[in-house]
């Protein structure tokens, strides 16, 4: 299965973004309100500058206290983004996310964000694919 198929299966493939100058507290509020795990940092809603996850925020609060919530998003975001394209295979993305220990990956085409996939999206798609393969094999065995 390809990333493009995963994006089509999602109810909404839009990318939630926040500006780099926003406060970490604003980002945390957005994550909470939308019930999502990360937000892509972008000045123009097209180009990904970084990503900020709930884990990033919690780790910094644990290290430095709640005062870091007043800092800007660009001071805390992960700047070295790992991205994928619509033509990448789900099994490859699953390995990359697992090895890198992250759960969110922007999908980039021609330098612009076209979606965001999560580890959960990839696992769900892979399980669906395995179920179809199982059904096909059972059908072959049963002579259907």
C-alpha positions as CSV (number, residue, x, y, z in Angstrom):
1,X,0.0,0.0,0.0
2,X,1.2,3.5,-0.9
3,X,1.0,6.7,1.2
4,X,-1.4,8.1,-1.4
5,X,-3.9,5.3,-0.5
6,X,-3.5,6.0,3.2
7,X,-4.3,9.7,2.6
8,X,-7.4,8.8,0.7
9,X,-8.6,6.6,3.6
10,X,-8.3,9.4,6.1
11,X,-11.5,11.4,6.7
12,X,-9.5,14.6,6.3
13,X,-6.0,14.8,4.9
14,X,-5.5,18.4,5.8
15,X,-2.4,19.4,7.7
16,X,-2.9,21.4,11.0
17,X,-0.2,24.0,11.1
18,X,1.0,26.8,13.5
19,X,3.3,29.7,12.8
20,X,6.9,29.6,14.2
21,X,6.3,32.7,16.3
22,X,3.3,31.3,18.2
23,X,3.8,30.4,21.8
24,X,4.2,26.8,22.9
25,X,1.2,27.4,25.1
26,X,-0.9,28.2,22.0
27,X,0.4,25.0,20.3
28,X,-0.5,23.0,23.4
29,X,-4.0,24.5,23.4
30,X,-4.4,23.6,19.7
31,X,-3.2,20.0,20.3
32,X,-5.7,19.6,23.1
33,X,-8.6,21.3,21.4
34,X,-8.2,19.3,18.2
35,X,-7.2,16.1,20.0
36,X,-4.1,15.5,17.9
37,X,-0.6,14.6,18.8
38,X,1.5,17.1,16.7
39,X,1.3,20.2,14.7
40,X,3.4,21.1,11.7
41,X,5.2,24.5,12.0
42,X,4.8,26.6,8.9
43,X,4.7,30.2,8.0
44,X,2.7,29.7,4.8
45,X,0.7,26.5,5.4
46,X,2.6,24.9,2.5
47,X,6.2,24.6,3.6
48,X,7.1,22.6,6.7
49,X,9.7,24.3,8.8
50,X,9.4,21.8,11.7
51,X,7.1,19.8,13.8
52,X,6.1,20.1,17.5
53,X,4.5,17.1,19.3
54,X,2.9,16.7,22.6
55,X,5.9,14.6,23.7
56,X,8.2,17.5,22.8
57,X,6.2,19.8,25.0
58,X,5.9,17.4,28.0
59,X,9.6,16.6,27.9
60,X,10.6,20.3,28.0
61,X,8.1,21.0,30.9
62,X,9.7,18.1,32.7
63,X,13.2,19.5,32.2
64,X,12.6,23.2,32.6
65,X,9.2,23.7,34.2
66,X,6.1,25.4,32.9
67,X,7.9,28.6,32.0
68,X,8.9,27.1,28.7
69,X,5.2,27.4,27.6
70,X,5.8,31.1,27.0
71,X,8.6,30.4,24.5
72,X,8.0,30.4,20.7
73,X,7.2,27.2,18.8
74,X,10.3,27.5,16.7
75,X,12.5,27.3,19.8
76,X,11.1,23.9,20.7
77,X,10.1,22.3,17.4
78,X,12.0,19.5,15.8
79,X,13.7,21.1,12.8
80,X,15.2,18.1,11.2
81,X,12.0,16.7,9.6
82,X,11.6,13.2,8.3
83,X,9.1,13.4,5.5
84,X,7.7,11.1,2.8
85,X,6.0,11.3,-0.6
86,X,2.7,9.9,-1.8
87,X,4.5,7.2,-3.8
88,X,6.3,5.8,-0.7
89,X,5.3,2.3,0.5
90,X,3.5,1.9,3.9
91,X,5.8,-0.8,5.1
92,X,8.8,1.5,4.5
93,X,7.1,4.3,6.3
94,X,6.3,2.0,9.2
95,X,9.9,1.0,9.6
96,X,11.1,4.6,9.4
97,X,8.6,5.8,12.1
98,X,9.4,2.8,14.3
99,X,13.2,3.1,14.0
100,X,13.0,6.9,14.5
101,X,10.5,6.6,17.4
102,X,8.1,9.2,16.1
103,X,4.4,9.0,15.2
104,X,3.8,11.8,12.7
105,X,5.2,12.3,9.2
106,X,4.4,15.1,6.8
107,X,3.8,14.1,3.2
108,X,5.6,16.4,0.8
109,X,5.1,16.7,-3.0
110,X,7.0,19.2,-5.1
111,X,8.2,21.0,-1.9
112,X,4.7,21.5,-0.5
113,X,2.8,19.6,2.3
114,X,-0.1,17.6,0.9
115,X,-0.9,15.6,4.1
116,X,0.2,14.2,7.3
117,X,0.2,10.5,8.2
118,X,0.4,9.0,11.6
119,X,1.8,5.7,12.9
120,X,-1.9,4.8,13.6
121,X,-2.9,5.5,10.0
122,X,-0.1,3.3,8.7
123,X,-0.9,0.4,11.1
124,X,-4.6,0.6,10.3
125,X,-3.9,0.5,6.5
126,X,-1.4,-2.4,6.9
127,X,-3.9,-4.4,9.0
128,X,-6.5,-3.8,6.3
129,X,-4.1,-5.0,3.7
130,X,-3.2,-8.1,5.7
131,X,-6.9,-8.9,6.2
132,X,-7.5,-8.7,2.4
133,X,-4.5,-11.0,1.8
134,X,-5.8,-13.5,4.4
135,X,-9.3,-13.5,2.8
136,X,-7.8,-14.1,-0.7
137,X,-5.6,-17.0,0.5
138,X,-8.5,-18.6,2.4
139,X,-10.6,-18.2,-0.8
140,X,-7.9,-19.9,-2.9
141,X,-7.6,-22.8,-0.3
142,X,-11.4,-23.3,-0.2
143,X,-11.6,-23.1,-4.0
144,X,-13.6,-19.9,-4.3
